[in-house]
């Protein structure tokens, strides 16, 4: 015997992947804005070698996150039930995000 949600309606499993896909899109957009601001900050007042290296690292981290996010968006857009996010993908996304924040902070100070 299965329990039904309050109101007698059954849950539409198609909504959860759609919300998650949109969340990945929003996170990618905010990461893009952070990377652009990091590049702007690094180039403000003249380019230095250390600023250029940190800027290049920020762009590489952003591209790494974009790769993970795009793969997840593709998986969530598939017609069949999406597979769970693997620990490797989750770790890569978290590391790219935290490292991008650290690099951005390094550029500000």
C-alpha positions as CSV (number, residue, x, y, z in Angstrom):
1,X,0.0,0.0,0.0
2,X,1.5,3.4,-1.0
3,X,0.7,6.6,0.7
4,X,-0.5,9.5,-1.4
5,X,0.5,13.1,-0.8
6,X,-1.9,15.4,0.9
7,X,-4.7,16.5,-1.5
8,X,-4.8,13.1,-3.2
9,X,-2.5,14.2,-6.1
10,X,0.5,12.1,-7.2
11,X,3.9,13.7,-7.5
12,X,5.1,14.5,-11.0
13,X,8.7,13.2,-11.2
14,X,9.4,15.3,-14.2
15,X,9.4,18.6,-12.2
16,X,12.4,17.7,-10.0
17,X,14.9,17.2,-12.9
18,X,13.6,20.4,-14.5
19,X,14.1,22.5,-11.4
20,X,17.6,21.0,-10.9
21,X,18.5,21.7,-14.5
22,X,17.4,25.3,-14.1
23,X,19.4,25.6,-10.9
24,X,22.6,24.3,-12.7
25,X,21.9,27.0,-15.4
26,X,21.6,29.7,-12.7
27,X,24.8,28.6,-11.0
28,X,26.6,28.5,-14.3
29,X,25.5,32.1,-15.0
30,X,26.6,33.3,-11.6
31,X,30.0,31.6,-12.1
32,X,30.3,33.3,-15.4
33,X,29.7,36.7,-13.8
34,X,32.3,35.9,-11.1
35,X,34.9,34.9,-13.8
36,X,34.2,38.1,-15.8
37,X,34.6,40.2,-12.7
38,X,37.8,38.4,-11.8
39,X,39.2,39.1,-15.3
40,X,38.2,42.8,-15.0
41,X,39.8,43.1,-11.6
42,X,43.0,41.4,-12.8
43,X,43.3,43.8,-15.7
44,X,42.3,46.9,-13.8
45,X,45.3,49.3,-13.4
46,X,47.6,47.4,-15.7
47,X,48.3,43.7,-16.1
48,X,50.8,42.1,-13.8
49,X,52.3,38.6,-14.1
50,X,50.7,37.4,-10.8
51,X,47.3,39.0,-11.8
52,X,47.5,37.3,-15.2
53,X,48.3,33.9,-13.6
54,X,45.4,34.2,-11.1
55,X,43.1,35.4,-13.9
56,X,44.1,32.4,-16.1
57,X,43.5,30.1,-13.1
58,X,40.0,31.7,-12.6
59,X,39.2,31.1,-16.2
60,X,40.4,27.5,-16.1
61,X,38.3,26.8,-13.0
62,X,35.3,28.4,-14.6
63,X,35.7,26.2,-17.6
64,X,36.0,23.1,-15.4
65,X,32.8,24.0,-13.6
66,X,31.1,24.7,-16.9
67,X,32.1,21.3,-18.2
68,X,30.6,19.6,-15.1
69,X,27.5,21.7,-15.2
70,X,26.9,21.2,-18.9
71,X,27.2,17.4,-18.6
72,X,24.7,17.4,-15.7
73,X,22.3,19.6,-17.7
74,X,22.5,17.2,-20.6
75,X,21.8,14.3,-18.3
76,X,18.8,16.0,-16.7
77,X,17.4,16.9,-20.1
78,X,17.4,13.2,-21.3
79,X,14.0,11.6,-21.9
80,X,14.7,8.8,-19.4
81,X,15.0,9.1,-15.6
82,X,18.3,10.9,-14.9
83,X,21.1,9.2,-13.1
84,X,22.3,10.5,-9.7
85,X,25.2,13.0,-9.6
86,X,28.4,10.9,-9.1
87,X,30.7,11.8,-6.2
88,X,33.4,12.6,-8.7
89,X,31.2,15.2,-10.5
90,X,30.0,16.6,-7.2
91,X,33.6,16.9,-5.9
92,X,34.8,18.6,-9.1
93,X,31.9,21.1,-9.0
94,X,32.6,22.0,-5.3
95,X,36.3,22.3,-5.8
96,X,36.0,24.5,-8.9
97,X,33.5,26.7,-7.0
98,X,35.6,27.1,-3.9
99,X,38.8,27.6,-5.8
100,X,37.2,30.2,-8.0
101,X,36.1,32.1,-4.9
102,X,39.6,31.9,-3.4
103,X,41.1,33.2,-6.6
104,X,38.6,36.0,-6.8
105,X,39.4,37.0,-3.2
106,X,43.1,36.9,-4.0
107,X,42.5,39.3,-6.9
108,X,40.6,41.7,-4.7
109,X,43.3,41.8,-2.0
